[in-house]
Amino acid sequence: MKVSSILRKVAAAILVAAAIPSFAKGASAKTNDNDVVILYTNDVHCGISGKIGYAGLVAYRNEVLEKTPYVLTVDNGDAIQGEAMGSISKGSFIIDLMNEVKYDLAIVGNHEFDYTMPQLASLIKKAQFTYVNTNISYKGKDKTSFVDDTVPFVVKEFGAFKVGFIGLCTPTSITTSTPAYFMENDKVVYDFGAGKDGKKLYSLVQKTVKKCQKAGADFVVVLSHLGDNGVPDAVSSRALIQNTYGISAVLDGHSHSVIECEKIANKKGQEVLLSSTGTKFEKLGKLTISRDGKFSTVLVGEEFTGKDAGIEAYIEKIQSSYNEKLQEVVAKSEVALPIAGDDGIRLVRSRETAIGDLCADAYRAVAKSDVAFVNGGGIRKSLNAGDITFSDVIAVHPFGNMLTVVQATGAQILDCIEFAAHRVQNIASADGKAVGEFGGFMQVSGLKFKIDTSVPSSVETDEKNMFVKVGGKRRVSDVFVLSGNEWVPIDAAKTYTVASHNYMLLNSGDGHTMFKDSPVLVDSAMSDYQVLMTYMSEFLGGVVGSEYAAPQGRIRIE
């Protein structure tokens, strides 16, 4: 089932439903006694009971099996990360469930790397299905890696037909997961076969297609985690199709696109089908190779309401264990860390708070950035003194926003904190209550500054309250950046690394548009609650100490 890393010289894409390709070797001369059906999922992200869910998948497959014995179930990556069930077990519960569902093939997505390489290797060994990995190779000094327990391609026999499967993971994984996991001694030791302009990837895939055909494959299907949208054009699923031939269909993931059946011309002008199911079981994909060798794809949605009772019971069993695990202690705090005052006013949205310092420090430490921001609206629950459970951490950051790092100028940082402060009023006003509450108020790390509320805000926004510019005098001044152990004045022209989450840095969350075109260094790598938990356990030794008993004087409001 598994092969050594010597066979790792291959590239990736997902073959999806298409009309029978004339280039499929010998296929037109063959007919089958039954249809071949490939059921596919992608980007489940722990959404185990989504609109279809694993129980629905099995129920649907049981119905298909009444019509044909030739059924294969495959997953196109990003299955094990995204919700608490994955985080608590570091993906293990999801692999258990996929084993119970009886998947046949899977590929790794960029978020399969989120729990470290040794954990991924352990999960792949645990899987009772085969991981197909065409384009990832390991060039480090360890004797083994997860790559050794994957195969570069698979050829499956279905009656008169043989179908080859290739598995591809996006070359952007090094930045869309945690970059350090791909390194040894600060050197990247994993190669995704991208090359310049995608040409190395196309060549690798083309060679693997020929290997599949040599092994008897009548058709080749690519299981892809390349993405069709919002990814570098050269390594997208569409570019892969356009620059190769011999592939019948590409079943895609990564972009969370819902594509029922798109026809794209390959390098020889022949149609190849592209399909993708969305995310969190929004749809279930069904690729059919008819008895006469013709391809088609459809997406199954909420119109199918069946659920397999056995899988539902298995999920309930896991969730029972999972709920217990939510109460496991992951750290302790010597101090209380409130988000609001005794009157219920949410202080994190109008001034520096100790819990804000903690959360922002977590981003800066884990990302190793110069500066970090956490929006006050993203800090949702206080932490009490004493034990901190997994459930407590998730309650602080419940949205699942993802750690992101960009390169930005001092001028952009100045615009960010000016916009963050544009609704703040003097905290001594209104009988001492915080006023000017704003979810986009920034808790900061690596920065300190003063907000002069006597200066009217000159921030200009559009009709959707998105930041446009600072049109006059700034109310934020005396801005310093921490450099080593020294505070130095910020340089508007200098470039800094800025850590926060995708909601703010990539998606202009709360109206913060100033970073939307910044070079992205780390793209959506780790869930926000994982960032906080990692900081407390690995950087603070499991104890939030007295240094967080009160705000640390980073933001002074006058």
N, C-alpha and C positions, 0 to 999 in steps of 0.2 A: 504494500500500500504506500509506503514511503520510499523515497530515494535519497541518495547522498547529494551533497551540494555540488558535485561535479556536473550534475545535469541542470544547474541553475542558469543556463545561458538563454533565457527566453523572455518574451514580452507579453503585454496584456490587453484584453478588451473583452466585451461580452457579446456573444452572438445572439441576436434576437430574430423574431419571426420575419420571414421574407419569402417572396416567390422563389421556387426552386432555382438555384443558381446553375447556369449552364457550365460553370467552372467546377462544380462539385464532381469529383472524379467518379465516374461510373454510376452516379446516382440516378440518372434518367433511365437507365436500363433496369433498375430495381423497383420492385413494389413490395410493400410490407403487408402482413396480415392484419395489422392494427395500426391505428395512429400512435405516434410517439408524443407524449406530453411532458413538458418541462415546466414545473412550477417554480417561480422565482420571487425572492424577496430582496430588498436592499434598504440600508439605512433604517433598520428597525429601532436602533438606539434604545433598547430595553423597553420599547413600547409593546410589551408582550400581549396585552389585551386591547390593542387598538381596534380600529373599526372591523378588521377581520380577525387579527390576533392569531396566535399559534393554534388555539383550539379551532378556529374557523378554517385555518389552512388544512389541518388534518381532516376535518369533516369534509371539506371540498375535495381533498385528495381521495378520500374513501369513495366519494361519488364517481370521480374520474376512473378509479380502479375497477368500477363495475362495468366500464365500457372498454378499457384497454389495460393490459398488464404492464405496458411500457410507460412507466411514470418515474420521473426523476425530480428530486427536490433540491434546489440550490439557493445559496445566499451570496449576495454580492457586496458584503462588507459593512462595517460599522454596526454590528449586532450587539456588542457587549458593553457599550458605554452610552450614557445619556440620562439614566435615572438611578435612583438610589439602589435598586436591586443589583445593578452592575457594579456600582462603586463599593457597596458593602462587601461584596464577595470578590472584588477585582476580576469580574467577568465570569467567575466559576459557575454561579447559578444559571447564567444564560447558556453556557455550554451544556450544563446538565439538561436544561430544557430542550435545547436543540438536539441532543442525543435522544431524548424521549420522543420528540417529534419525528425523529429518524430522517434527518437531512442526509443527503448523499454527498454533496460537494459544497464547499464554501471557499471564499477568498478573504484575505485580510483587507480591511479598509484602513484609512489613516488613524482612526480612533481605536483600532485593535492594539495599537502601540501604547496606549495611554497608561497602562499599569506596569510599565517597564518591559524590557526584552525578556528577562528570565521568566516573568509571569506569562507573557505571550507564549513562550516555549512550553511552559507547563500546561497552558490551556489547549494548545494544539495536540500535545500528547494525550490529553484527556478526551479530546473529541473522538467520537466513534465514526466520524465522517472524514473525508479527505479534503485537505486544504490544497488548492491548486495555486501555485505561485510561479508565474513565468518570468517576471521582470525584476524581482528583488534578489540581490546577491549580497553575501557577507564577505568582507575583506579584512576583518580584524584578526586578532591573534588567539582568541579563544578557540578551543578545539571544536566546539559545537555552537550552534545558534538555532533559532526557531526555523531557519531556512532548511535545515537538514531534515525536518519532519514534514516538509511540503513536497509536492511534485510539480514539475514544470508544465505538464499537460496530462490529460486523461482521455482515453478512447473507450467509450461505452458501447456495447452491442445491444441493439433492440431488434430482434428478429432479423430481417434482411438488411437493416440499416446499421451502420456504425457511425457514431457521432463523437467528434473530438472536442475537448473543452480546454480553453486557455484561460488563465487567470491573471488579471492586471490590477495593480494598485497605483494610485496617483503618485507621480514623482514629487509632488508638493508635500508629501507626508512629513518630511523632515521639519517643515515649518508649521504644518497644521496639527501636529502632535507636539511632543516635547523634544526640542532639538538635542538636548543632552543625552537622551536615550539612544541616539544614533551614533554617538561618539565614544571613542576610547582615547584617553590622553589628549582631549580637545581636538581630535581628528575624526571626521565622519568616516565610518567604516561600513556603511550600508550604501549600496548603489542601486538605484531604481531604473537604470538603463534608459535615461531620458536623452542624454547627449544634447547637442545643439539643435535647436529647431525641431526636436522630436524625431530626428532621422534615425538615431540609434534605436529608439523604441520601435519605430516602424520596421526596421530591419530585423530586430529580434522577433517581433511578432510574425513577420513573413517567414522566417526560418522555422518557427515553431509550427506554423500552419503546414508547412511542407513535411515536418516530422509527423504531424497527426495524419496527414494523407498517406505517408509511407507506412504508418502503422495500421492502415486500412480504413481510415475515416472517410465516409462519404460526404459528410458535412462537418464544418467547424463552427462552433459557437464560442463567443468570447464572453466570459464573466468579468465584468469591468467595474472598477471603482475609480474611473477617470473623471467622470462628470462631463456634462455637455454645456454647462452655463456657469459663468463666474469663475472659470478656471483658465490657466494659460492656454491660448488657442492651440498651440503646437502639440499639447499632450491631452487634448480633449478627446472624447469618444468619437466625435464627428471627424476630427482630423485623422484619427486612427483609421477609420473606415475609408476616408478619401485617399489615404496614402498606402493602402494595402489591397490585396485581393485574395480570394479563396475563403473568405469568411462569409457565412450565411446570415448571421445575426449577432448583434451586440446587446447584451442585457446589462444595463448600466446602473451605476450608483454614484454617490458622492454629492451631486448637486441637488438632491431631493426633488428632482423634476418628475412630473407625472406625464409620461409619454406612452401612449398606448401602442402606436405603431407608426414610426416615421421611416420613410424610405430615403436612403442616401446612396448616391452613386459612389462606387469604389474606384480604385485606380484605373480599372479597365472599363469603367462606365456601367458596371452591373449593379443592380439594386441590392442593398444590404439593409436589413431591418434594425432599427434602434428602438429600445423600449426601456422604461424605468417606472418604478411603482410609487415614487414619492418618498414618504418617511413615516415611521411609526405605524406601519400596516395600513396606511391610507388606502392602498390597493394591494391586491395579490396578482402577480403576473402569471400568465399562462401562454407558453409557446407550444404550438402544435405543429408537428411534422406529419402531414397527412400520409395516407397509405401510398400515394403516388409521389411522395417526396416534396410536396409543396409546403412552404412555411407560412404561418400566420401567428399574430400575437393579439391577445386581448387582456384587459385589466378587469379583474373581478372586484366589485366594490360592495357597498352596504346592501345591495340587493340580495346578496347571499347571507343568510342569517343563521346557518347551521353552526353548531359548536360540538366538538368532540368531548364527551363527558369525562373520559379518562384524562385528557390533557387539562381540562378545567380543574379536576381534582388534584392533579400534579402541581399545577400553578398555585392552588390554595395551600398545598403542603409547603412549597418553597416560601410563599409569602408569610406563612406562620413562622418559619425559621427566620425570615427576613425581618419581620416585625420585632422579634426578640433581639435580633442583632442591632436594630435601630437604637435599642436602649443600652448598648455596650458603651462603656466609658472610653473616650478617645483622648481626653486630656482633662486637666483640672485647672481651675482658676482661683487664685488667691484673693481676687477682687471682683466686685460686681461691675458689670459692663452694660449699663442701660442705654437704650436708644432714645428714651423720652424722659421728660421730667415728671415730677409727681402729679402735675396737672394733665399729663397725657400728651403735651406738645412734643412732637418728634424733633428732638434736638439735632439729630444727624442731618436734618434738612436745612439747618440755618447756622450751624457753628461747628467748630471742631469738637469731637467727642473722643473718649478713650477707646470705645469700640470701633470708631472710625479709624483711629490711629492703628489699631490692631489689624483691621481688615486691609488697610492700605499698605501697611508694612508687609503683610503676607504677599501681596502682589509684587512688591518691589524685591523682596527676598527670593521668592521662588523664580521670578523672571530675571533676576540679576540686572535690573534696569536702573537708570539714573533717577527716575521719577515714577511715582505710581498714583493713580486716581481711583477712587471708588465713589460712585454717586450715592448720596444719602438715601435716595429712594430704593437702592438695591440692598440696603441693610435693614432687614425687616423685623428682627426680634432681638431682645436683650439676652445677654448671657449672665446667669447668676453666679455668685461665688460658689465654689465646690466643683462637683463632677460635671463635665461637659460630655454629653452623649452624641453619638452620630446624628440622632434626630435633632438635637439642639443646633448642630452646625448647619444642617440642611435648612432649618428654620431661619437662620440668619441670612442665608443666601438661597432662597427657594426657586429662583428662576432658571437655574442651569445655564447662566451666561458663561462664556468661555474665555479663559485667559488669552489675551492678545497683546502683542508688543509692536509698537511702530517707532519709526524714526521721525522726530519732529524738531522744529526749530524752537528756540526760546520764545520767539514771537508768537508761535502757535500756543505754547504753554501759557503765556501771558493772556492771550485771548480766552483760553479755557477758563482760567480762574476768574477773569473779569466777568465772563458770562455766568459762571457759577455763582458769583456774588451779586448779580444784578438785582435780585429781589430782596437782599438782606437789609434789614433796618437795625438800628442800634439795639443791642440785646438788653440794654437797661430800660428801654421804653416799655410801654404797656405793662406796667407793674412788674417788670423783670421777666416777663414771658417772652419766649422767642417768637419773632414775627418774621414775615417774609419767607415762609416755608416754601422750599423748592426742591423737588426730587432730584434735580440736577446739580444741587449744591455738592461740591467736591470735598470729600475727606482725602487727605494727601499724605504722601510719604516722600522724603527726599526734598521737600519744599518747605519754606516758611514765608509768610507775608502778612501784610496789614491791610484791612479793609476799612476805608474811611467812609462811614455811612452818611456823613454830611455832604459828600459829593454826590449829586444826582447821577444815576446811572446813564451813560451815553451809549449803552449797548443798543444796536439796531437789529431787529428780527423781522422775518417775513410774516405773511399772513398765517403761517402754521407755527409761529413762535420758534422758528429755527434761526440760529445765530447767522447774522449777515456780516456785521463788522462792529468795531468800537468807533463811534463817530465823533467823540470829543474827549474830554478829560477823563482819565481813569480813576476809579475809586480804589483800586488795588495798587499798593506800592511796597517798597522795601522788600522786594522779592529775592530770596536767596535759595541756592541749590546746595545740597549737601555733597561735598567732594571729599571722600575719605572721611575724616573726622572734623572737617572744617566747613563752615558755611561761607559760600562765595556768591557775589551778586550774579544773578542770571544774566546771560548774554543773549540778547534777542537774535543775533545772527548765528549763534552756535547751534550745533545739532546735538540732541539728547535722545536717549532711549526712554520711551514712555510705556508703562505697563498699565493696563486696565482690562476691560473685557470687550468682546465683540459688539455688544449692544451699544457701547459708547464710541469706541474707536472706529468700528467698521460701519455701524448702522446709524450713526448720528443720534444716539439715544438722548432723550431729554432736550434735543435741539443742538447738541454739541457737534456742529458741522466742521469745525476747524481741522480735524484730523482725517477727514474722509479721503483725501488724496495722498496721504502720507505713505511712504514705503513701509510695507508690512514685513516685520522680521519674524514674528511668531503669530500664526493665524489660528485662533480658536483652538487652543491646545488642551486645556484642562478645565473642568467645571469649576465654577467659583467656590463652591463649598469644598472641593478637593484642594483648592489653593489654600484656603483657610486651615483646613485640617492638616495639610502637609506642613504649613508654617508652625502650627502649634506643636506638632509631634517631632518634626525633624530639626527645626530651628530654635524652638523654645524648650526642647527636652520634655514636652508633655505638660508643662506648667506655665500658665499665663501669670506672670509675677507682678510685683508691686509697681513696676515701671508703667503699667497700664492702669494704675489706681485713679489717675486723673488725666485730662488732656495735657499733651506735652508742650504746648505753647507754639504750635506750628501756625495757627491762624489767630491773629489778634484783630478784634473788631472794636472800632472806636465810633 
